[in-house]
Amino acid sequence: MLEKLHADDYVLNQFPFMRDELQYNLIHLITAIEGSSALKTPDGRMLFAGSPGHNAWLWLSEDVTDEHRLMLMKELIGYHQGTVLPGICGSPPIAEQFAKLYAEVNQLKYHAYMMMETYSCPKVIKPLKVKGKMIRAERGHVELVAEFLAGFSEDAYGTSVIPASQLPAAEGMVMRGNLYFWTVDELPVAMANIAYRSPRHGRINAVYTPPVLRKNGYASAIVAELCLILEEENREPMLYADTKNSSSNKVYKNIGFVESGPIAEIRFM
């Protein structure tokens, strides 16, 4: 029997979920979104969280038997009968098994969209001799943020979008007060964002440097500064990175991030 998973539910703050919490940090965020579908088993060994129009996340404790895991997945698919899930995220074997079952039941196809590595930063290594300083993005920066987000979309997803389409997202990020620029001679040269703070972690995203300004250490410098902010809050910095992007993965490792588990993103068609 599946039960409602609430924001700040006790199962999110105890083992066994906490053992895998880094990989599944987004479950904290999704459970707090109005209209989300967030479910758990009574023993807290399976958690599911999805919001309308976005990929869902599925976690199962490693001590769940193969037979029980199959039963739970079938129950979860039955619960969502008539609901179209855009995709599923989770550890590669869990995401793959669920995708196969869900696609069969709903007569869909699926494909592996992205393989991500979860990174955590136990102790940041601040890069030396990088020119410039960090500033918080302000309302006057919204159009520039939209340009950077368009570039980020191209880099991260291979999707070409016009900056104007990113204005609502840019404004939201600026107004939340967690978006920062690295600047050199007052010119913004790189961007990064603290996307979400869960009880024990702070997730960084939207790390972007325009192509002509790369190889100067700006991304390393701004991410390191955000890590220091989170360390002051007693939160461990973390982020997700596309495993195909070797450059960004190298940047994160050089400033103290360590691999903390793979996540597969699978989409339905």
N, C-alpha and C positions, 0 to 999 in steps of 0.2 A: 504494500500500500504506500503510494507516494504522498508526501506531505508538503505543505508550503514551506519554502525556504525564505526566511526573513532577513532583511539587512541586520547585521550584527547578531545573527543567529549564533547560538552557543557552539554549533558544530563548526563554524568558521574560525573559532578561537580555541580549538582543542585538537589533539591527535585523534584520528590519523590524517585529517585534512592538512593540518599545519606542516606535516612532513613534506607535502607537495605544494604548499601555499605559493611559493615564488612562481612556479610555472602557471598557476591558476589565479594569479592576482586579479584578473578582470572579473572573476566571480563576485568579489567584494563589491565592485562598482555596479555590476548588472543587477544585483539583488536590490539595490537602492533606487533603480529606475522605475518610475511609474509605468504600469502596463507590462512589466517584464513577466516572463514565465520562469519562476525560480522554484525548483523542487528538490526534495531530499528524501532518502529512505529513512525510516525511523531510527536506524542505527548509525546514520550519518556516513555511510560508506559509499554512497553515490550522491553526487550533487550535479544538478543541471541548471543552467541559467542562460536565458536568451531574451533579448529585447526585440520589439517589432522591426523587421527590415534588416536585422544584423545577424551575423553568425552566432550560433549558440555555443556554449562551452560545456563540456561533459567531463567530470572527474569520477573515477572509481578507485577505491583503495586497492593497493596491490595485493592485499590478502583476500580479496573476493575471488572465489573459485571460478573457473571457466564456465561451469554450468550455471552458477548463480548470476554471473555477469551477463550471460546470454538472456536469462530470464528477465533481469532488470531492464536490459535494453529493449526487449520486446514490450514490456509494460510501459516504458517511456514512449515508445513509438505509438502504442495504442492510445496513450493519453493525448498525443498530439494529432490524432486522426482528424483530417480536415484542415489542419494547419500546415502551411508551407514553410519549411525551414530553409533559409538561403544557404546555410552551410553549417559545419560543425568544426569546433576546435578542441584539441585535446592531445594527449600523448599519442604518438603515431599509431600504435596498435589499437588503442581504444577508439580513436577517431575513425580509423579505417574500418574496424568491425561495425561500428554504429552506422557509418555511411553506407556500407554494403547492405545491411539489414533495412535501413530506412529507404534506400533506393529501390530495393526489391518490393517492399510493401507498397510503395507509392508509384511504382512504375516510372522511376526517374533514372537519369544517369548522374554520375558524379566524377569529379576530377580533383586531383591534388593541386591546390592553387599555390600554396606557399609552405615551405618548411622554415620554421623560425627556431632560433636558439634563445632561451631565456638567459639573461645575464644578471648577476648580482655583483655589487661592489662592497665587499667587506671593509676595505680601506682604500680610499682614493689616493692615487699618485698624481699630484698636481704637476702638469708639464711646466718646464722652465723656459724662460726667455721667449714667451709668446707675447708679441706686442699687442697692446690694447687693454680694454677693460669690459666688464659686463654691466649692462643696464637693463632695467625692466622696461618691456614694451609699453607704450602709452597710446592713447586714442589716436594721436597724430600718425602713428605707425601702421594703422590698419591696412592701408593700401599696399604698403611694402610687405606686411605679413602675408597678404593675399598672394602677392607675387612669389614669395618664398614657398608658400603652401602649394602653389601650382608647380613650382620646380620640384618640390618634395614628391608630389603625386607622380610626376614623370619618372623620377629616380626610383621610388619605392615600388610603384605598381605598374610602370610602363604606360600610364594613362595620361594623355595630353588633355589638359583643361585650361580654360582661359582664366586669368587671375580674378576677373569680375565674379566668376562662379564661386570663388573661395571667400568673398567678402563677409558673408554671414558667419562662417566658421572663424575667420580672422578676428572679427569684432568680438565674438564670444570668448575666444582665447585671451584677447587683450583685456577684456573687462573682468575676467576671472583673476587676473593679476599674477599668473604663474608662468607667463611667457617672457623670455629674456632674449636679448641680443648681445653678441660680442661686437664691440665697436673698435675701430682703429681710426684715430683722428676724427672722432664723432660720426664716422660712417659705419652703419651696421654691416657686418661681414659674415655673420653666422647667427643661427637661431636655434633655440631649444626650449622645451616646455616641460614643466612638472605637471603631468596629465592627471594624476590621482594620488591621493594619500590614503592608504589603508592603515590599519592599526600598527603594523610593523614595517611597512615598506612605502617607498615613494617611487612611482613609475614615471620615467622620463620618456618623452617621445618628440616627434616633429623636429628631429635634429637635422639641420640643413645648412649647407654652405653653397653659395652659387659656384658653378664650375670654375669660373675664372679666378676665384679666390681660394681655391683648395690648395692643399699641401703646405699650408702655413701654420697649422696647429690650432686654427680657430675653433673647430668643432671639439677638439680635445679640451681646449681651455674652457669653453662654456659648459660642457658636460661636467667637467671636474668641479666647476664652481657650483653647479646645481647639486652635485653630490655633497659638497660641503654644507650647503643649506640643509639638506635632508639629514646629514649626520648630526647637525646641531639639534635637530628635532628628535634624535634617537630613532630615526627610521633608516633602514638599509636601502640604498638606491638600487633600482632594478629597471630593466628594459627588455624589449623584444627586438631581435634583429633578424632580418632575412639571411639565411645561411649562404645565399648566393652572392651577397654583397660583401666580398672579402675585405674591401677597404674599410667599411664601417666597423666590421667585426674586429679588425686590427686596431682601429682607433680605441674602441672600448677596452680591449685587452691591455693596451699600453697604459691606460690610466687606472688599472686595477680591477676591471670587471672580470669575472670568472664565469665559465659556462655552468649553467644550473639546470639544464634539462631541455629537451626538444619539444616543440609544439607543432603539430600538423594542422594546417587550415585546409579543409576540404569543402568544396562547393557543389551544390546540386544544380542540375540542369533539366 
